[in-house]
Amino acid sequence: MKNQNANKNWTGRTDGTSWMLNVLIRILRHTDQRFGYFLMAFTIPYYLIFGLGTRDMYRFYRRFGFSRLKSAFSVVRTQFTFGQIVIDKFAAYAGRKFNVYVEGKDVFDALATGEKGFVQLSSHVGCYEMAGYFINVEHKTMNALVYAGESPVVMQNRKQMMSANNINMILVGNDFNHIIEINAALDRGEVVSIPADRIFGSQKSLTAQFLGHETHFPLGPFKVAKRKGVPVTAVFVMKLSWNTYRVKIVQISYVQNDTEQQLAQRFANELEAIVRQYPWQWFNFFDFWRQV
């Protein structure tokens, strides 16, 4: 089932012209990113009024159990946190360093030293990219699915930083070439990183319980792992302070007789645990539970 609302509300592209984004990088080469946070704060009212997803974020916090006042405050906090993370990415492009602490590296290393490839499921919690910018992937090449329609400035800097850490980008566009690349990478015994919490441009989904309600998750990531019979991990990257991120890696256990839906439910359980810890860092700007 296609989540048309997701496509309507979010394009996956960073706002701003190439000129503006390059200027931002130059500024951040010479100033602390906290100055960028200050400037960014003035744009929050615009995004709250005219940006997509404000009403859906409010509904999410109400569903989460917050009062009306706390939900309204949480929408503002989410927008501000999202803006900070965008600034952080451009600060990284400008050469700024961040502290990145990894929990579960032993899980990743144990799989990375084995012969089999594996699937690493990511989400739109915090900023998954920051791990790829500052953690060198050892033993195996990682192949990260990336939306092909991003700004050229972002794509160029993203490729430069990820390739330095042994991460290859698989571009997801309107064709199916990325499926061929995913299968080839797993056949070579490499790692494939796939976002698993958002249906974007996909016709196929499955259902799982999330925060007490049934909703849709993309079928593809779970189908690939099951068909190839490879291990599965989930990774979450959360912002802790202005210059610190926390990475959490967990292995999602399953047996070959499990269905894709059972595997998706186990991922949903891990995602829910993280979202409950960091509700202001789950950046799904659409109604995640809407039945379409």
N, C-alpha and C positions, 0 to 999 in steps of 0.2 A: 504494500500500500504506500503510495507516494505522499510524503509530508509536504504538501504544497505551501503550507504556511511558513515552513522553514525557509524555502526558497524565496518567498515573498519578502520576508523580514530581514534576511541577512545575505549579503552578497559574498562575504569572505574576503573582501578587498579593503585594504587600509585607506582611510580617507586622506585626501590631499593630492596635489599634483606632484610630479617628479621633482620639479624645482623646489617646492616647499619641503619635501621630505629630505632632499639633499642639504638644504639650508639647516634643517633641524639637526642633521648629523654633524654638520660643521660647528654649530653652536654647542652641541654636547661634547665635542672634542675639547672645548675650553672652559666649560662650566659644569658644575655638579648637576646631576639629573634632578636633584631636589628643586633646583630653580625651574627646571622643566615642569615639575609637578605644580609649582606655583602658577606658572602661565597656563597650564592645562586646566586648572581649576576654573578659570573664567569661561571655558567652553562648556562646562557641565550643564548650566541652565539651557543652553541651546539643544543639547542632546536629550535632556529631560522633556523638553517641549516638542521638538521636531524629530528627534531620533526615533528609530524603530525599536520596539520591544519594551518601552517603558511600562505600558499597561500589563504586558505579559509578565514582566519581572515582579510587578506588584502582586499579581495573582499567584505567582510562585511563592512569595513570602507569606501570603495569606494561607496558602495550602500548607506551608511549612509550619504554620501555627502561630505566626506573629500577629500582634494586634494591628489595627489600621495605621496607627501612628508609627509603630516600629517598622511596619512594612514600607511605609513611605520613606522613612529615614534609610532603610536598607537599600531601596532603589538608588538613592543618592550615593550611598556608600559604595554600591556595586559599580556605578558609573565612574566614580572617582578612582576606585581600585583598578578598574579596567584601563583607565587613562594612564595611571602610573605604570602599568605593565607595558603599555604601548611605548611610553617614554623609555622604559628600561630596555626594550628591544633596540631602540635606536641609539641608546647610550652604548649598548654592546657593539653595535655597528661602528660607533665612533671610537671604540677601543677601550671603553670603561670595563673594569673587572668587577665581578660579583662573587660572593661566597655562595657555593652550592654544596649542600650537605646531602649525602645519599644514604638512605636507609634501604637495606635489601640488596646491596651491591653483590653480596655473596651469592644471592639467588641468580642474578644476571650472569656473574662470572662462571658459575657452575654450568649454566646452559651454554654460554658462549664458548667454553672449552670443549664441548661435546661435538660430535660429528653432525648431528641434526641441526637444521635451522629452527627458528621458532618465531612465533607471532607475538609482538608486543602491542597491547591495546592501550591507546591513549585516550584522553578526554579533554573537554574544554574547561577544565578546572585549572585555575592559575595560568601558567604559561609553560607548556610543554617544551617549546622551542629553546628556552633558556638552558635546559639540560644539554641539548645538542650543541649549544654554543660554547659550553665550558667543561664538558666531560668528554674525554677521549675514549672512544669505543675500541676496546682491545679485542684481539682474537678473531673477531668476525666483523665483516662489513655490515653496517646497518642501512637499511633502505626505508626511508620515511616517505609516506604518502603526503603530498603537498598539493594544495589547490593551485592549478595552473593560471588562474585569472588574477593573481595578486599583482600589486604594483611592481613594475620592473625594478625599481630601486630596492624594494624589499626582497625580491627574488634574487637579485644579484648579490646583495650582502648576505642573505640567508645561505646561498650556495657556497659562497666563499668561506663562511664560518663553519658550516657543517662539514664540508669536504676536508677541512683541516683536522677534523676529529673523526675521520673515517666513516662519514655518513653520506650516503648517496640519496638524492631526491628522486622520487618517482612522481611525475606530474600527473595529476588527475584532471582531465579535460572532458570533452564531450564524446570522445571515442573510448574504446575499451583496451587501449594499449597498456594501461596500467595493470590490467589483470594478467596479461602475458608477462610483464616484468615481475609481478609479485610471485607468480608460479616459478619463473626462472630463478629468482633469488632464493626461494625456499629449496628448490632442487639443488642449488649450489651449497646449501647448508648455511645460508646467511640469515640475518634477522630482518624481519619486515615489521615496521611500525605503522599501525592503522588506527585512525580515530574511530571510536566505537560507541559514542554517545549521541550522535547526531545523524539523522537521515538527511542527506544533502544530494539531490539529484539521483537518488536511487528509487527504483520501482518496488524493491523487495524489502520487507521488514518482518520482524517477529515481535512478540509481546513478552514483557517481563514486568514484575512488580517492582516499583520504584517509589520510595517515600509513601508507601501504603496504597498506591494506586497502580493500575495496569497502564502501561504505555508502550510505545513502539521504539525498538532499537534496530539499527541496520543489520540485515542478515549477513552481508558480505564478510565481515571480519571473522565471524564465528563459523561460517561455512568453509572458508579457506582453511582455517585451523583444523577443523574436523576432517575435511577431505584429504589434507596432507598428513594428518596424524602427527602433528608437531606440538611441542609444548607451548603453553600460553602464559604470558605475564601481563600484568596491568601496571602502568606507571602513572603517577600523579606528581605534578610539580607546582608547589604552592609558594607564594610570596610571603616571607616572614617579616621582613623589614625593608628599608630603602635599598639595601645592598645585599640581601640574603634570601636565598631560596632553599626550600626543602624538597628533596626528591624521595618519593616512596615507591619501591618496587615490590610487588608481591606476585607469587606464582599462583595461577588459577588451575587447580587440579581438576582433571576430568578423565574418564575412561572412554574407550572407543565406542561403547554402547550408548553413551550419553547423546542426547539430541543437541542440535544447535541452540534450541530454546533453553535447555538446562545450562549450557555453557554461558549463554547470554545472561541468565539469571544470576549466575555466580559473579559475573562481571558487574551486573547492576548492584549486587550486594556490596561489593568493594567500593563502587562509585558512591553509593548512598552513605557509607561510613565516612568517606572523605567530605562529601557535601555537607553532612551534618556538622563536621568540624569547621569547615570553611564555606559557609553558605554564601558569603559575599564574593567568593571567587569562582562560582560556577557561572560561566558566561554563555548561557544559552538564552539568547534574546528572542525567544518565541515561546508560545504555549506548548510546553513539552508533552502535555497530556491530551491535547486536542485530538479527537478522533476525526480523521479525514478519509 
